[in-house]
Amino acid sequence: MDTNKTFTMIKPDAVAAGHIGAILDKITKSGFKIVALKYTMLSSQKAGQFYEVHKDRPFYKDLVSFMSSGPIVAAILEKDNAVEDFRKLIGATDPAKAEPGTIRNLFAKSIDANAVHGSDSDENAAIEGSFFFSAFEKF
C-alpha cells in the first residue's frame, strides 16, 4: 500500500467561495505534489456511492445532497507520510476546533461545509483516488 499518496476533494462550499487557488497553493506549499487533478460535479448517485460507508448514519442524505450541490475539485496528492500529514494540514472536521492556519480553520464555514475532504487511511486513499481517476489520469 502506498504511504506516500492521499486523496482530497475541495468541497462545493469552498469552490463556490472561490477558494480553489488558495487551497491548492497551501497544499503545494506544504510539500505535496499534485499527481492527479479534476474539476467536476458529482451527481447524487455518484456522491451516494462515494460516501456509501456512511449510508446508515443520520447525516448521509444531507451529505450526499451537499456534495452534489455544486462543483468539486478532486486530487491525488503525493508526499512522504501523505495521509497523516494531510490530515494535520486540513485540521479538525469542525473548523471551530481546527488549529490556526489549517485549511479548515482558514476556509471552512461549518462542521458540515468544511471545505475539504481528506482520506483517513492509505487504503481509503487508494480507493477514493481510483473512484475519481483512471490509471491514465494519475501521474
Secondary structure as a PSIPRED ss2 file (coil, helix, strand):
# PSIPRED VFORMAT (PSIPRED V4.0)

   1 M C   1.000  0.000  0.000
   2 D C   1.000  0.000  0.000
   3 T C   1.000  0.000  0.000
   4 N C   1.000  0.000  0.000
   5 K E   0.000  0.000  1.000
   6 T E   0.000  0.000  1.000
   7 F E   0.000  0.000  1.000
   8 T E   0.000  0.000  1.000
   9 M E   0.000  0.000  1.000
  10 I E   0.000  0.000  1.000
  11 K C   1.000  0.000  0.000
  12 P H   0.000  1.000  0.000
  13 D H   0.000  1.000  0.000
  14 A H   0.000  1.000  0.000
  15 V H   0.000  1.000  0.000
  16 A H   0.000  1.000  0.000
  17 A C   1.000  0.000  0.000
  18 G C   1.000  0.000  0.000
  19 H C   1.000  0.000  0.000
  20 I H   0.000  1.000  0.000
  21 G H   0.000  1.000  0.000
  22 A H   0.000  1.000  0.000
  23 I H   0.000  1.000  0.000
  24 L H   0.000  1.000  0.000
  25 D H   0.000  1.000  0.000
  26 K H   0.000  1.000  0.000
  27 I H   0.000  1.000  0.000
  28 T H   0.000  1.000  0.000
  29 K H   0.000  1.000  0.000
  30 S C   1.000  0.000  0.000
  31 G C   1.000  0.000  0.000
  32 F C   1.000  0.000  0.000
  33 K E   0.000  0.000  1.000
  34 I E   0.000  0.000  1.000
  35 V E   0.000  0.000  1.000
  36 A E   0.000  0.000  1.000
  37 L E   0.000  0.000  1.000
  38 K E   0.000  0.000  1.000
  39 Y E   0.000  0.000  1.000
  40 T E   0.000  0.000  1.000
  41 M C   1.000  0.000  0.000
  42 L C   1.000  0.000  0.000
  43 S C   1.000  0.000  0.000
  44 S H   0.000  1.000  0.000
  45 Q H   0.000  1.000  0.000
  46 K H   0.000  1.000  0.000
  47 A H   0.000  1.000  0.000
  48 G H   0.000  1.000  0.000
  49 Q H   0.000  1.000  0.000
  50 F H   0.000  1.000  0.000
  51 Y C   1.000  0.000  0.000
  52 E H   0.000  1.000  0.000
  53 V H   0.000  1.000  0.000
  54 H H   0.000  1.000  0.000
  55 K C   1.000  0.000  0.000
  56 D C   1.000  0.000  0.000
  57 R C   1.000  0.000  0.000
  58 P C   1.000  0.000  0.000
  59 F C   1.000  0.000  0.000
  60 Y H   0.000  1.000  0.000
  61 K H   0.000  1.000  0.000
  62 D H   0.000  1.000  0.000
  63 L H   0.000  1.000  0.000
  64 V H   0.000  1.000  0.000
  65 S H   0.000  1.000  0.000
  66 F H   0.000  1.000  0.000
  67 M H   0.000  1.000  0.000
  68 S C   1.000  0.000  0.000
  69 S C   1.000  0.000  0.000
  70 G C   1.000  0.000  0.000
  71 P C   1.000  0.000  0.000
  72 I E   0.000  0.000  1.000
  73 V E   0.000  0.000  1.000
  74 A E   0.000  0.000  1.000
  75 A E   0.000  0.000  1.000
  76 I E   0.000  0.000  1.000
  77 L E   0.000  0.000  1.000
  78 E E   0.000  0.000  1.000
  79 K C   1.000  0.000  0.000
  80 D C   1.000  0.000  0.000
  81 N C   1.000  0.000  0.000
  82 A H   0.000  1.000  0.000
  83 V H   0.000  1.000  0.000
  84 E H   0.000  1.000  0.000
  85 D H   0.000  1.000  0.000
  86 F H   0.000  1.000  0.000
  87 R H   0.000  1.000  0.000
  88 K H   0.000  1.000  0.000
  89 L H   0.000  1.000  0.000
  90 I H   0.000  1.000  0.000
  91 G C   1.000  0.000  0.000
  92 A C   1.000  0.000  0.000
  93 T C   1.000  0.000  0.000
  94 D C   1.000  0.000  0.000
  95 P C   1.000  0.000  0.000
  96 A C   1.000  0.000  0.000
  97 K C   1.000  0.000  0.000
  98 A C   1.000  0.000  0.000
  99 E C   1.000  0.000  0.000
 100 P C   1.000  0.000  0.000
 101 G C   1.000  0.000  0.000
 102 T C   1.000  0.000  0.000
 103 I H   0.000  1.000  0.000
 104 R H   0.000  1.000  0.000
 105 N H   0.000  1.000  0.000
 106 L H   0.000  1.000  0.000
 107 F H   0.000  1.000  0.000
 108 A C   1.000  0.000  0.000
 109 K C   1.000  0.000  0.000
 110 S C   1.000  0.000  0.000
 111 I C   1.000  0.000  0.000
 112 D C   1.000  0.000  0.000
 113 A C   1.000  0.000  0.000
 114 N C   1.000  0.000  0.000
 115 A C   1.000  0.000  0.000
 116 V E   0.000  0.000  1.000
 117 H E   0.000  0.000  1.000
 118 G E   0.000  0.000  1.000
 119 S C   1.000  0.000  0.000
 120 D C   1.000  0.000  0.000
 121 S C   1.000  0.000  0.000
 122 D H   0.000  1.000  0.000
 123 E H   0.000  1.000  0.000
 124 N H   0.000  1.000  0.000
 125 A H   0.000  1.000  0.000
 126 A H   0.000  1.000  0.000
 127 I H   0.000  1.000  0.000
 128 E H   0.000  1.000  0.000
 129 G H   0.000  1.000  0.000
 130 S H   0.000  1.000  0.000
 131 F H   0.000  1.000  0.000
 132 F H   0.000  1.000  0.000
 133 F C   1.000  0.000  0.000
 134 S C   1.000  0.000  0.000
 135 A H   0.000  1.000  0.000
 136 F H   0.000  1.000  0.000
 137 E H   0.000  1.000  0.000
 138 K C   1.000  0.000  0.000
 139 F C   1.000  0.000  0.000
